[in-house]
Amino acid sequence: MWRHQEGMLIFSVFCKINFTIGENMKNRLRQIIGTYFGPNLDFRVRLFNVLAMGGTVISLGMALVGIATQVGLWNVVVNFISAALSFLLLCYSKRTGRYQLCYMITIIAIFMVLFPIMFFTAGGYHSGMPSFFVFAVAFTILMLEGKKAIAMSIFEILLYLVICIIAFRYPQLVNVWDTEQDLLTDIIVGFVSVSAVLGTMLYVHFKLYNQQQKQLAEQNILLGQINRMKTELFGNISHELKTPLTVISVHTQRAQALLELGREGDLEKIRESHTLAQEEVMRLSRLVDSTLRLASLQEVGGQKAVLDICNILRTTAEAYHSLLEKKGNVLTLSLSESPLMVLGNSDQLVQLISNLLSNAGAHTEQGEIHVRAEQRGETVVITIVDKGIGIASELLSQVFERGVTDGSGSGSGLGLSIGRQIAHDHGGEIEIDSIEGKGTTVTVTLPIYREEVAYA
């Protein structure tokens, strides 16, 4: 029995060790992929890393093939030098970020020096080296830019043509393969290696291209939506500005005309025009203030913390208590005894509640405004009920649109639009139910904050 338990313990420890080693290897592999092929890297950088790693592996493989087939010391040495240079360039480029320099070193040292040497030491054009020439030209065109890419690639093509002609005219310079099997092996290794690297290059290139096209399409859609929203907002603001400016202009002209006449009974009329113009000025001020708040929503949207919505409701209600009492209204609160925690921006949530209380107070006189907050499942439900004049049925479906008002001139038409955006920014919703002449109920739902969900 003891031996069985001991065996099970050893097996369990062995499994845990294997699991740990496997996880460490996976994490290491993810780290390498993120370091050398992460989406945040430039396309040419990722491509260079692919080629440098591929060049290291291929050159080592060709060196081992050369040893196995006894192709000659020079060929093996050159392949080892190529592998070492590719690996050093990979490390140096990552450490310094001087990729353009590494591109030029690769093209000159490997493609224009080592490749011709390998050509003459490994069978000439009766070998797999012509495949590497195609690879070198493709790499040069992709890595360099503009006239430099064209000039270097043309120079490489001419260089490879020249060495092929030299090998044809002076075959004694070429170290030929001893058997057809060795020649076939070299051609297969060269073809497969170059095809794999070029295939990877094209795959990475077209994958990046498709991602860029998708991002461009999404950005175009987003820009179109922003333009429509901007046009709609500017149209609403222009409409809202035009009416009070016209009223101000009419009353100031009237007051000016009465002053010029200088009649004794016109003082009251001048005072009336001044009062009406001042009311329109205050309306303009509210409109500008609401517009500025709307524009600033995105700037502070990311500054969120865990908040007790009950505290926000109490604080905001205290600030509006005196203002509501001036119209004979009674403000009552029914809040949860336990904290109702949400993840949100304090300023925005205060602005949301302030707008709703302000609307309730503006349309209620000698009535009651009741604020309630409770938890329902995984949400916090905030309800603001007033016994005011209510909202006309034809306006109820449009109250969240920018610029829509009840025509009383007491608002800018942006408060509920701002409130809906704040609710959406917090992952919630806002709804309005109203009966004209009986009152309005506004319901705001926000997701409750749970630490385990936030952690996940």
C-alpha positions, 0 to 999 in steps of 0.5 A: 500500500505504501509503495503504491502511494509512493508511486502515485506521488512520484507520478503526480510530481512528474506530471506537474514538472512536465506541465510546468516545463510545457507552460514555460516553453509555451510562454517562451514561444509566445514571448519570442513571437511577440518580440520578433513578429508582433503586430506593433512592428513595422512590416519590413521589420517583421519580414527581416526577422523572418528572413534572418531566422530563415537564413540562419536555419537554411545556412546551417542546414546547407552546411550540414548537407555539405558535410554529409555530401562532402562538397568541400571545406569552402562551401561548408565554411561559407554556409556557417559564416552565412548562418552566423552573420544572419543570427548576428544581424537578427540580434543586432537589429533588435538591440539597436533598431538600426534596421536599414543598416542591417538590410544593407549589410545583408544585401552586400555581405550575404547576397553579393559576396557569400552567395557568389562564393557559394555558387562556385563552391557548390555546383554553379548553375547546376545546383540549388543556388539559382533559387537563392538568387531569386530569393535575394532579389525579392528580399532586396525589392521588399526591404529597400525603398524607391530608387535604391531598391530598383538600383540594388536589385538590378545590380544583383541581377547583373551580378548573378548573370555575370557569374553564371556566364563566368561559370559557363566559360570557365567550368574549372572554377566551379566545384561540381557535385560528384553524383546526380544524387548529391546534385538532386539533394542540393536542388531540393534543399534549395528549392524547398528552403527558398519556397518556404521563406518566400511563401512566408514573406508573401503570407505575412505581406498579404496578411498585413495588407488585408488587415490594413484594408480592413482597418481602413474600411472600418476607419472610413465607416467611423469617419462617415459616422463622425461626419454625420454626427458633426453635421447633425450637431452643427445643424442643431446648434446653428438652429438653436443659436439662430432663434435667440440671436434673432430675438436679442436683435429684435429687442435691442433694436426696439429698446434703441428705437424707444431710447431715441424717441425719448418719450416718458412712458417708454421706460417700462417697455425698454425694461421689458425688452432688456429682460427678454434679451437677457433671458435669451442671452442666458439661454445661449449660455446654457447652450454653449455650456451643454455643447462644451460638456458634450465635447469633453465627454470623450476626454474624461471617459477613460478616468473611471473608478469604483464608486458608490452610486448612492453617495453620488445621488445624495450629494447631487440631491443636496446640491439641487434641494434648495433650487427645487424648493424655490418652485415648491417642489419636495425632493425625496430619496429612497436609496439602498442601505448597502452600497451600490458599487459601479465602475464609472467617472464621478464627474460624468455620473454627477452630470447625468443626475444633475441633468435629470434633476434639472429637467424634473425641476424645470417641468414640475411646480408644487409637486414631488420629485422622487429619486430611488436606487436599488439593485436588480440582479447584476444591475443598479437601477436609478429611477427619478419620478416627477409629478410635473407636466410630462412630455407630449406623446409626439416628442417622447420618441425624440427626447434623446435627439440633440436639439429637441426641446419642449419649446418652452426655451428652458433648455438647450436640447442637449441635456438628455442626449448627453445623459444617454451618451454618459449612460452608454459610456458606462455600459448602461441604458436610460429610458423615459416614460411620461404621460402628459399632464401627469409626470415623467419617470426616467430610469437609468440602469448601470452594471453593478461592479463585481471584483471577480468580474473586473479581474477576469 
